[in-house]
């Protein structure tokens, strides 16, 4: 019975980690403390990544809608006369270019805001 009491008194209580840390395993299977991010940071991370994804999708669609109007613009700037179909394609393409430039600005902003996610994702997805 005395031996059982010694075992109980020698048993350490599990270490309580601060809220901003979690337990992970090192390469040898040992427990190590690793910093984590709070739920607000994770929410912001996913919001920024979703915003970036949305702007990339819009940018790619706008690029497809614009098509390849560069040759038509060059012909127009060279003073060539264009057919009615070419003029219509050019009119549509130039309108699409305006939208494309706005979306590119949105994409640059979203990309900048999403950059901190890289470090957090590296930390969270480390294997």
N, C-alpha and C positions, 0 to 999 in steps of 0.2 A: 504494500500500500504506500509506503514511503517512497518507493521508486516511482509509482504512478504520479504522486504529488510533485516529485522533482521534474518529471517529464512535462507536466502541465505548466509549472512555473518557468521552465526553460524554453517553452514554446513561445516564439515571438509573434506578436500580433502583426498582421499584414501591414505593410507600409501604405499609408494613405498619401496619394499623390495629389498635388494641387490640381485645380480644375483645368488648367491650361496644359496638362501633360497627360499622356496615356502610356500604357505599357506595350512595348513591342519586343520582338525577339531579335537578338543579334545573330550573326552568322553561325554561332555555335549553339543556338537554341536557348541562350540565357536571356533573362528579362532585362530590358533597358528602358529607361524613361525617354520618351520622345515628345517634343512639343507638338501640339495639335492646334487646330484653328477652331474658333468657336462657331456656333451654328449660324450666327449672323454673317460671318466671313464666308462660310460655305454657301449660304443663300446668295450673297453678293457675287461669289465666284460663278455660280450657275446662272445667275441673271446676266452677268457680263458675257459668259460664253454663249448663252442663248441669243443675246442681242447680236453678238458677232456672227453667229451662224445665220441669223435672219438677214443681216446686211450682206453677207456673202451670197446668199441665195438671190436676193434682190439684185445685187450687182451683176451676177452671172446672167440672170434673166434679161436685164437691161442690155448687156453686151450682145446677147443673142438677138434681141429685138432690133438693135441698131444695125446688126449685120456688118457687111464689109462695104462701108460707104466711102472709105478713103479714096479708092480709085475715082469714084464719081466726084468727090470734092476736088481732087487734083485736076480732073478734066474741066470742071467748072472754073477753077482758078486759072487754068491755061486758056480760058476763053472759048472752049469748045461749046458748040450748041448740043444740047442734050435732048433726047426723045422725051415724049410725055411720060412714059413709064419710068425712065431714069430720073426725071424731075420729081415725080411722085415719090420714088424711093428715096431720093435725096432729101426731100421735104420731111418725110417721115424719119429718116435717119438723123437729120439735124435736130429735130425735136427730141428724139431719143438720146442724142448726145448731151443735151442739156440735163436730162434726167440722169444720165450716166454719170456726169460730173458731180451732181448733187449726191448721188448714192456713193460715189467714190469718197467724198468728204465724210459721209456718215460712216463708211467702212473704216477709214483711217482713225476716226474718233473711237469707234467700237474696238478696234484692234489695240489702240493705246490703253483703253480702260481694261481690257482683258489680259494684258501682259502680266500683272501680278498673279494671275491664276496659274501661270506656268510654275512659279516657285512652290505654290501651295500644292499643285497637282504632283509635282516631283516628290514632295514630302509625303503626300497621302498615298501615292501609287508606288512608292519605293518597294522593290521586292527584295 
